[in-house]
């Protein structure tokens, strides 16, 4: 017979389901009932999810007129690209300022 007896206890390497993922942290509070803020959220979700995602979010912040996000470009390159991206609430314009590192993009986000 190729199957052994069933294990009587759980593996010590497995983490309990409650510890597998930490709860999501709110990085920027948007009012999605406003069309401009909903469009900014949809744009960010489009670029950061799915098989063809372009960005990996490092940090984000909501300003008065835009959603600002520090991102790492997830496409394969010789050296990683980092940017500070601003998605406008009023016009939906996506503006990218490229940075030398992820720390520089996060620092520019806070200033």
N, C-alpha and C positions, 0 to 999 in steps of 0.2 A: 504494500500500500504506500502511496507517495505522500500522503498527508499525515502529519503527526497530530498529537492530541491538541485540543484547543488550549490557549493560555488561560490561566486562572486569574491573572491580574493584568492591569494595564501596564504598558511599557513606561518606564521611568523617564524616557526621552520625550514623550508626548506631553504637551502643555494642556491644561484644562481649557475648554472652549472659551471661558470667560477671559483668559489671559492671552489668547492668540493675537488679538488686535486691540490696540488701545482705542478708546473712544475718539472720534474726530474732534479736533480743536477748531473753534471758530476763529478764522484769521481775519475776515472782513465781513461786517454785517451789511448786507444789501437789502434794500426794500424792493422786492421783486414785483410788487404791484405797480411800480413806476416803469414805464416802457424802456427808458434808457438804461436803467440799472439791470433790468431783465435781459436786455440785449447784450450788455457787457458780460453778464454771467454766462449766457449762451455762447458767446464768442470764446470766452476762456475755456469753457467745457469742451467746445469743439476742438480747440488746439491742444488740449491736455489729455484727452481720452481716446480710446479706440486703437485700432491697429496702426493707423497712420498718424499717431500723435506727433506733434512737433516739439512741444515744450514739456519740461519737468518743472513744476512750481517749487521754488526754494522758499519764498516768503511773499506775502501780499498785504496790501493796505488799501483802505478806502479813503480817498480824498474827497473834497467837496464836489469836484467836477469829473473825476475819473477813478477808475480802479487801477491801481499801480501794482505790478507783479514783478518780482525778481525771478528770472527763469534761466534754466539751462537748456540749450537746444539738444534734443535727444537723438537727432540724426547722427549716424556714424561719420566722424571726421578724424583727422590726424590729431587735432587738439580740440578740447571742448570749447564751445561758445557759450557765453553768458550775456544776458541783457536785462535791462530794466524796461519793462513794457508798460505802456499806459493805454488804457482802453477808455475812451471818452464816453460819458453818459449822454451828452446832448447830441453828438453826431456819430458815435460809434467808431471813430477813427482809432486805429491801432498804431501807436508810435513806439519804435524800438530804439533804445540807446545801448550800444554794445559796450561791454565792460571786459576787463582783463581777467577777472576771477569771480567766483560766486560770492566771496566776501565783499568785493567791491560793489556788486549788484545789490546785496543786502544793505550795505552802508548807504548807497545812493537812495534806496527806498526809504530809509529812515530820515534822510535830510530833507 
